[in-house]
Amino acid sequence: MKIAPENATALIVDLQEKLVPVISESERLLERNRFLLDGLAVFDVPVVSTRQYPKGLGDSLPEIVESMKNATVFDKTTFSCLATDEIRAAFAADPRPNVILAGIEAHICVLQTALDLLALGKTVYWVADCVSSRNPFDAQIAFERAVQAGVIPTTAESLLFELTGAAGSPQFKQISKLATGRK
């Protein structure tokens, strides 16, 4: 099954000031998430962002906020985003069946959120190059468990070109420029 812009919502989990610096390959993670978010903006895909206990872990990183135009932001203290009633209600009410999932940490908040989204009846696209943990092995096992549970693995570039559909589409040049790092 292919994903389309009109049937998807993105969920970006906890890319915060005090969390990201301790994450494995944090610079690559940020670059890939910015690429994903900039590409999703081309298609006007709605974005939901979470912040885990911002009083202690800080705000979302400024460079991520810059790429999350018009995002809905929720604060939480639960590991699964959907264990927070307000976030669960938002996704339960969202008619879009597909959720594009990215963020940290893979083996805690992202995995538990993916499992709860599946239980809610959503199709979850785990953007593997936009998800990480402090320990790469934890991230690997979380990814494997999520796939076994039914999430669909993808990468940011693969997903964005799937949303694009064809070289002749209006968004093709914009996505191609983002993918090659050209302005």
C-alpha beads as a LAMMPS data file, in Angstrom:
LAMMPS data file: protein, C-alpha beads

183 atoms
182 bonds

1 atom types
1 bond types

-500.0 500.0 xlo xhi
-500.0 500.0 ylo yhi
-500.0 500.0 zlo zhi

Masses

1 110.0

Atoms # bond

1 1 1 0.000 0.000 0.000
2 1 1 1.332 3.423 -0.952
3 1 1 1.109 6.478 1.242
4 1 1 -0.276 9.761 -0.100
5 1 1 -0.060 13.308 1.326
6 1 1 -3.795 13.564 1.887
7 1 1 -3.968 10.421 4.017
8 1 1 -0.979 10.987 6.305
9 1 1 -0.010 12.807 9.481
10 1 1 3.562 13.005 10.800
11 1 1 4.482 12.500 14.445
12 1 1 7.897 13.783 15.546
13 1 1 8.780 12.494 19.011
14 1 1 10.884 14.423 21.535
15 1 1 13.647 16.063 19.473
16 1 1 14.664 18.239 22.413
17 1 1 17.633 20.289 23.581
18 1 1 18.855 17.975 26.347
19 1 1 17.971 14.681 24.650
20 1 1 19.376 14.989 21.143
21 1 1 23.035 15.652 22.109
22 1 1 23.292 12.250 23.848
23 1 1 21.737 10.316 20.953
24 1 1 23.857 8.141 18.680
25 1 1 24.796 10.001 15.469
26 1 1 22.783 13.033 16.598
27 1 1 23.992 15.300 13.777
28 1 1 22.881 12.817 11.116
29 1 1 19.577 12.333 12.951
30 1 1 18.904 16.080 12.933
31 1 1 19.854 16.439 9.270
32 1 1 17.544 13.581 8.255
33 1 1 14.646 14.916 10.347
34 1 1 15.050 18.382 8.845
35 1 1 15.045 16.831 5.371
36 1 1 11.904 14.854 6.226
37 1 1 10.102 17.849 7.714
38 1 1 11.085 20.196 4.881
39 1 1 9.816 17.614 2.405
40 1 1 6.550 17.046 4.269
41 1 1 5.981 20.820 4.197
42 1 1 6.077 20.684 0.384
43 1 1 3.008 18.418 0.558
44 1 1 1.290 20.212 3.473
45 1 1 1.296 16.998 5.516
46 1 1 0.161 17.902 9.043
47 1 1 2.847 17.533 11.711
48 1 1 2.387 16.729 15.384
49 1 1 5.399 17.157 17.662
50 1 1 5.879 16.074 21.252
51 1 1 8.121 17.251 24.055
52 1 1 8.911 14.933 26.947
53 1 1 8.894 16.882 30.215
54 1 1 10.165 20.161 28.665
55 1 1 10.834 21.714 32.090
56 1 1 13.655 19.220 32.579
57 1 1 14.591 18.220 29.022
58 1 1 14.217 21.550 27.260
59 1 1 12.311 22.742 24.257
60 1 1 12.309 21.227 20.792
61 1 1 15.558 22.064 19.022
62 1 1 15.368 25.411 17.178
63 1 1 16.466 23.882 13.865
64 1 1 13.652 21.330 14.130
65 1 1 11.094 23.987 15.092
66 1 1 12.191 25.959 12.017
67 1 1 11.341 22.965 9.808
68 1 1 8.033 22.205 11.586
69 1 1 5.884 24.922 10.125
70 1 1 2.401 24.958 11.679
71 1 1 3.047 21.865 13.805
72 1 1 0.734 21.008 16.670
73 1 1 2.918 20.596 19.774
74 1 1 2.014 18.500 22.794
75 1 1 3.868 18.191 26.076
76 1 1 3.910 14.814 27.794
77 1 1 5.419 12.855 30.639
78 1 1 4.311 9.447 29.350
79 1 1 6.601 7.312 27.226
80 1 1 3.997 6.437 24.600
81 1 1 2.635 9.610 23.098
82 1 1 -0.787 7.983 23.036
83 1 1 -0.717 7.378 26.799
84 1 1 -1.336 11.128 27.072
85 1 1 -5.109 11.573 26.708
86 1 1 -4.869 14.775 24.672
87 1 1 -2.550 13.192 22.104
88 1 1 -4.564 9.962 21.923
89 1 1 -7.738 11.994 21.320
90 1 1 -6.046 13.967 18.537
91 1 1 -4.986 10.815 16.687
92 1 1 -8.273 9.026 17.325
93 1 1 -10.121 11.990 15.772
94 1 1 -7.720 12.302 12.822
95 1 1 -9.337 10.649 9.779
96 1 1 -5.970 10.123 8.113
97 1 1 -5.095 6.419 8.432
98 1 1 -1.304 6.745 8.065
99 1 1 1.198 8.065 10.593
100 1 1 4.759 8.938 9.607
101 1 1 6.798 8.331 12.766
102 1 1 10.211 9.813 13.632
103 1 1 12.123 10.901 16.722
104 1 1 13.770 9.570 19.871
105 1 1 14.326 7.343 21.701
106 1 1 13.578 4.405 19.427
107 1 1 13.382 1.787 22.157
108 1 1 11.262 3.833 24.569
109 1 1 8.934 6.572 23.338
110 1 1 8.977 5.793 19.611
111 1 1 8.415 2.047 20.025
112 1 1 5.649 2.409 22.613
113 1 1 3.973 5.074 20.478
114 1 1 4.169 2.874 17.371
115 1 1 2.569 -0.037 19.201
116 1 1 -0.245 2.182 20.510
117 1 1 -0.825 3.717 17.064
118 1 1 -1.150 0.217 15.616
119 1 1 -3.637 -0.670 18.370
120 1 1 -5.602 2.464 17.432
121 1 1 -5.874 1.096 13.887
122 1 1 -3.333 3.399 12.241
123 1 1 -0.788 2.299 9.655
124 1 1 2.604 3.375 10.948
125 1 1 5.552 4.286 8.716
126 1 1 8.753 4.097 10.820
127 1 1 11.240 6.453 9.149
128 1 1 14.370 4.514 10.083
129 1 1 16.928 7.223 9.327
130 1 1 14.915 9.689 11.428
131 1 1 14.739 7.517 14.555
132 1 1 17.548 6.786 17.011
133 1 1 18.529 6.048 20.608
134 1 1 21.554 6.629 22.810
135 1 1 22.588 3.023 22.204
136 1 1 22.417 1.846 18.556
137 1 1 21.657 -1.726 19.661
138 1 1 18.569 -0.531 21.544
139 1 1 17.430 1.275 18.401
140 1 1 18.035 -1.808 16.242
141 1 1 16.026 -4.109 18.503
142 1 1 13.208 -1.547 18.774
143 1 1 13.083 -1.297 14.979
144 1 1 12.956 -5.080 14.610
145 1 1 10.215 -5.390 17.221
146 1 1 8.191 -2.608 15.592
147 1 1 8.431 -4.251 12.155
148 1 1 7.386 -7.605 13.627
149 1 1 4.400 -5.835 15.210
150 1 1 3.346 -4.427 11.838
151 1 1 4.965 -1.045 11.252
152 1 1 6.157 -0.305 7.743
153 1 1 9.863 0.537 7.568
154 1 1 11.001 3.307 5.259
155 1 1 13.551 6.092 4.933
156 1 1 12.968 9.814 4.593
157 1 1 14.011 9.905 0.955
158 1 1 12.000 6.838 -0.011
159 1 1 8.909 8.221 1.729
160 1 1 9.188 11.674 0.170
161 1 1 9.583 10.294 -3.342
162 1 1 6.630 7.975 -2.719
163 1 1 4.573 11.049 -1.782
164 1 1 5.876 12.748 -4.950
165 1 1 4.624 9.943 -7.184
166 1 1 6.226 10.946 -10.496
167 1 1 8.971 13.074 -11.978
168 1 1 6.327 15.219 -13.630
169 1 1 4.536 16.101 -10.408
170 1 1 4.537 19.718 -9.203
171 1 1 6.592 18.767 -6.118
172 1 1 9.283 16.750 -7.886
173 1 1 11.824 19.548 -8.343
174 1 1 11.445 20.714 -4.736
175 1 1 11.924 17.202 -3.326
176 1 1 14.839 16.516 -5.684
177 1 1 16.579 19.695 -4.548
178 1 1 16.071 18.779 -0.899
179 1 1 17.367 15.251 -1.530
180 1 1 20.545 16.480 -3.209
181 1 1 21.104 19.366 -0.815
182 1 1 20.654 21.995 -3.512
183 1 1 18.726 25.223 -2.952

Bonds

1 1 1 2
2 1 2 3
3 1 3 4
4 1 4 5
5 1 5 6
6 1 6 7
7 1 7 8
8 1 8 9
9 1 9 10
10 1 10 11
11 1 11 12
12 1 12 13
13 1 13 14
14 1 14 15
15 1 15 16
16 1 16 17
17 1 17 18
18 1 18 19
19 1 19 20
20 1 20 21
21 1 21 22
22 1 22 23
23 1 23 24
24 1 24 25
25 1 25 26
26 1 26 27
27 1 27 28
28 1 28 29
29 1 29 30
30 1 30 31
31 1 31 32
32 1 32 33
33 1 33 34
34 1 34 35
35 1 35 36
36 1 36 37
37 1 37 38
38 1 38 39
39 1 39 40
40 1 40 41
41 1 41 42
42 1 42 43
43 1 43 44
44 1 44 45
45 1 45 46
46 1 46 47
47 1 47 48
48 1 48 49
49 1 49 50
50 1 50 51
51 1 51 52
52 1 52 53
53 1 53 54
54 1 54 55
55 1 55 56
56 1 56 57
57 1 57 58
58 1 58 59
59 1 59 60
60 1 60 61
61 1 61 62
62 1 62 63
63 1 63 64
64 1 64 65
65 1 65 66
66 1 66 67
67 1 67 68
68 1 68 69
69 1 69 70
70 1 70 71
71 1 71 72
72 1 72 73
73 1 73 74
74 1 74 75
75 1 75 76
76 1 76 77
77 1 77 78
78 1 78 79
79 1 79 80
80 1 80 81
81 1 81 82
82 1 82 83
83 1 83 84
84 1 84 85
85 1 85 86
86 1 86 87
87 1 87 88
88 1 88 89
89 1 89 90
90 1 90 91
91 1 91 92
92 1 92 93
93 1 93 94
94 1 94 95
95 1 95 96
96 1 96 97
97 1 97 98
98 1 98 99
99 1 99 100
100 1 100 101
101 1 101 102
102 1 102 103
103 1 103 104
104 1 104 105
105 1 105 106
106 1 106 107
107 1 107 108
108 1 108 109
109 1 109 110
110 1 110 111
111 1 111 112
112 1 112 113
113 1 113 114
114 1 114 115
115 1 115 116
116 1 116 117
117 1 117 118
118 1 118 119
119 1 119 120
120 1 120 121
121 1 121 122
122 1 122 123
123 1 123 124
124 1 124 125
125 1 125 126
126 1 126 127
127 1 127 128
128 1 128 129
129 1 129 130
130 1 130 131
131 1 131 132
132 1 132 133
133 1 133 134
134 1 134 135
135 1 135 136
136 1 136 137
137 1 137 138
138 1 138 139
139 1 139 140
140 1 140 141
141 1 141 142
142 1 142 143
143 1 143 144
144 1 144 145
145 1 145 146
146 1 146 147
147 1 147 148
148 1 148 149
149 1 149 150
150 1 150 151
151 1 151 152
152 1 152 153
153 1 153 154
154 1 154 155
155 1 155 156
156 1 156 157
157 1 157 158
158 1 158 159
159 1 159 160
160 1 160 161
161 1 161 162
162 1 162 163
163 1 163 164
164 1 164 165
165 1 165 166
166 1 166 167
167 1 167 168
168 1 168 169
169 1 169 170
170 1 170 171
171 1 171 172
172 1 172 173
173 1 173 174
174 1 174 175
175 1 175 176
176 1 176 177
177 1 177 178
178 1 178 179
179 1 179 180
180 1 180 181
181 1 181 182
182 1 182 183
